[in-house]
């Protein structure tokens, strides 16, 4: 048995901000994916994923008892499959901010949810929010607290525009240009990041009035402007706003940026050859880069591994 593929995602804009109702824009990233499979031989390489699914099964059982109206799963079938050697076969790196747990949640919902909302029906705002709510509860098993956006993106395989917590819609993003020199890229930090401790630092910081004011007046303002510019294809304005956003993050989100990248981050801002921002919660994993001149950015970052995500 092999289930359908579910893709990784990239939150282009909105990390941390969406907790405080900024706009956000999330796109599927087809380079990485995962699918449910059964390993009848129960080989050691699939054992860890299988055990993880066992714990997830207990969690889902509990979820159905505490929130019976939220979602219902065919748990008997899931248990049977787990006993038969079910695992999640995934190329999505874990702890890299590209949605490894989101793809797993989407795959489980797709295969085992009863009365599921499908991608083929008319996805009204209510249905999208309902899905997001279900996925948030499911993914909380992995992160402690989840917005539900990663699994939603993976499940729908569509770009999603987050206008606010209660207002999300599928988004049309400008099509990529082959000839363009501008690009969005992933920069590998070479280490993994844990979401929960990063979110905890953020929540602690949110208790300070100065930090809250910075978030609203600078971080959310520039994030919202970036989303608007990107969707409108206004590249000139976009890079002005990304530069400001990159500065704000370097000044106020230092713990989320691996130490050895502080200088590199600043170098991009000072030279205008690239601008870096967090990809997911930070602390390791990937960082997201934006450049108007990919060759120039590659030269400046020649000691690092770049993966181009989007050209414009």
N, C-alpha and C positions, 0 to 999 in steps of 0.2 A: 504493500500500500504506500502511495505517496500522495500527499495532499497538494493543493495549489500553492504557488509561490507567494510569499508576502515580502514586500521590499522594505529596505531601511528608509529613513527619512532625514531630512535636514531642516531644522528650524532656521530659516535665513535671518529672520528678525523676531525679537520678542522674548528671548530667554530672560528669565526673572521678571521682566516687565509685565508679562501676561498674568503673573500672580497679582499684579496691581492694576489690571485692566488696561494695559497698553495694547496697541495693535500687535498682530503677529502674522508671520507668513511662513508656512511650512510646505516643503515640496518633497515628493517621493524621490528617492535616490536609488536607481535600479542596479547600481554596481554591486550592491550587497543584497542578499535575500535569504529567506529561510522557509522550510516546509516541514510539516509533520510527516514522519515516516515510522514504520515498524521494523525493528531489528529482531527477527525471530531468534537469532543466535545469542542475543543479550551480550554483545561484545563489550569489553571494558570501556571502549571509547564512547559508547552511547549511554553508559550506566548513570553518569552524573545527571545528564538531562532527564533521563527516565525517573530518577529519584526526585528531582526537582518538580517534575509533573505530578508525582505522588503527593507531594506537599501542597502543590497548587490545587489538586483535587479536593483535599481537606478544606482548604481555604474557600473554594467555590461552594462546597457543601454548606459551610457556615454562612456564606454570603446569601445563599438561597433561603436559609432559615431566618436570618435577621432582616433581609429585605426581599420578601417573597414577590413583591410587585415589580421589582427592578428587572430581573432576568431569570430565566429558567433553563437549566442545562440537562441534557441526557447523561446524567452522571454514571448510570450503569454501563452505558456504552463506553464512556471515557475510561472507567475503571477497567473494563474488559481489555481495552486497547493498551492501557498502561501495563497491565499484567502480561499482555502479549509482547511487550517491548517497545511501546510508543516512545519516541523521542523527537526533539526539534533539531533538524539538521540545518545548521545556519552558518553562513559565511560572514554574518554581521559581527564586527568586533564588539565585545562587551566592554562597557565602561568608556566608550569613545564618543558618546553623545549623538549616535546616529540611530538610536531606537531599536536596540536588540530585543528588549522585553516587549516593546510595542508590537513588533512583528509576531512574536509568540502569542500574545493576547489576541491579536486579530485572527490568527490561525485557529486557536481554540474556539473562539466565538463562532467563526465561520463553520466549523465542523460539528460542534456539539450544542450550540444554542438552539432552543426550541423557539418557534415563531420569530425567527431572526429577521431583522431589517436587512434587505439585500441591496446591493449596489445598483441593481437594475430598476428598482422602483423609483418613483418620483421623490427625490430626497428633499423634503420640506425642511425648513429650519428646525421645526419641532423634532423631526426624526433625527436630524444631525445632532441636536442637543441630547436627545434620548440616548443615542449611540455613545456620544461623548461621556455621558453620565455613567453608562454601563462600563465602558472601558476604563474610566477613572477608578471605579471601585475594583475592577479586576486587576489593574496594573498596580494598585496600592500594595498588593502582595509583594511586589519587587522593590518598590521605592519608599514605602511608608506613606507617601502622598503623591498623587498623580493628577494631572489635568485631564488625562484621557486623550490628549491630542495625538501622541505618537501612534497609538493603536488605530485611531481614527484615520490618520493619514495612510497608514499601512493597509488598512482594510479597504479604503476607497481608492487608493492609488491615484489620488488627485491632489493638486495644490489646494491648500486650505487657507483662507483668509480669516483671521481672527479679528473681528472688529471690537469685541469686548467679550467678557465671560459668557454672556447669554446671546451672543450674536456672532455666529460663524457661518461661512458659506464657501462652497467650492469656488476657486478663483481661476480666472484665465490669466496666465502670466505671459509676457511678451515672448514670442518664439525666439529660440537661440539663433544667432547669426554665425555662420561658419567663418566669415571673413573678419569678424570683429576682433579687435585687439584686447578688449576688456574681458575680464573673467572673474568668476567666483571660484575659489579653490579651497581644498582642505589641506591643512598643514598638520602633519603627524607630530605630536609632542613626544612620542616614544614611550609614554607611560599611560596607565589607565586612570580614570577618575571615578570616584564614587559619588553618586548623586546625593544621597541622604545627608552626608556631612556638609556638603556645599550649601544645600538648601537651609540647613541648620544655621550656618554662619550668616546667611542672608537674612533669616528670620530674626536672629540676634541683632543684626545691624538695623533692622526695621524698627527696633525699639527706640532708636535715636532720632530725634526730630530732624537734625541736620541731614541725616541719610535719607529720611523720607522725603524731605524737600528736594534734595538732589535728584531723587528718583523721579519725582513728578515733574520738576521744572527742567531737568536736563535729559535724563535717560529716556523717559517715556516720550518726551517731546521729539527727540532725535529719532527714536525708534519708529514712531508714527510717521514721521516725515520720510524716513527710508522706505517704509512699506508703500506709501503713496507714490514716491518717486519711482520705485521699482516697477509697480504695477502700471504706471503711466509711461514707462520707458524714458523718463527724464534723467539721462545718465549724468549730465553735468551737475544738476542739483543733488542727485543721489550721492555722488562722491564727496560733495561738500558736507552732507549730513553724516555719511559714514565716517569721515575724518573726525567730526565732532564726537560721534558715538564712541569711536575707538579711544579718543582722549578721555572721555568720561569713565569708560570701563577701566582704563589703566590707572586712573586716579582713585577710583572708588571700589573696584572689585579685585584688588591685588591678590587676595588669598585664592581667588578662582583661576589666576593665571600662574602656571608653573614658574617658579623663581627664575629659572635659566632663560625664560622667554621675555622677561621684563624689558631687557635692553633691545631685543629684536623688535618688540612691539613698538617701542619708542622710535627706533630707527625708521620704521615704516612711515610713522606720522611725520617725522622730521624731513625725510627725503621725498615724501609723496609717491614713493614707488609702489607701495602696497599699504593697505590698512587691515589690521587684524581685529577680530571680535570673537567672543565666546561662541562655541558650538555646543549647545546643550548647557549643562550646569558648570562645565569647566573642571578645574582641578587636575586636568590631564586629558587624555584622549585627543580628539582633534580640536584645532582652532580653525576658524573660518577666515579666509582672506578675500579681500576685494582689490582688484587692480584695474587701472585703465590701460595698462601696457603689460601684457603677460610676460613678454620676453624680458622686460626690465625687472619684473618681480622675480622671475626664475633666476636671473643673474644675481640679484640681491640675496636670494634664498637658496643659492646653489648647494649649500651643505645640508639641505632638508628635503624631505619627501613631499612633493606636491601632488594632489589629485584634482584635476579640473572638474568642476561640477556643472558649470554653466558658462557659456560664452555670450558676450554681447558687444 
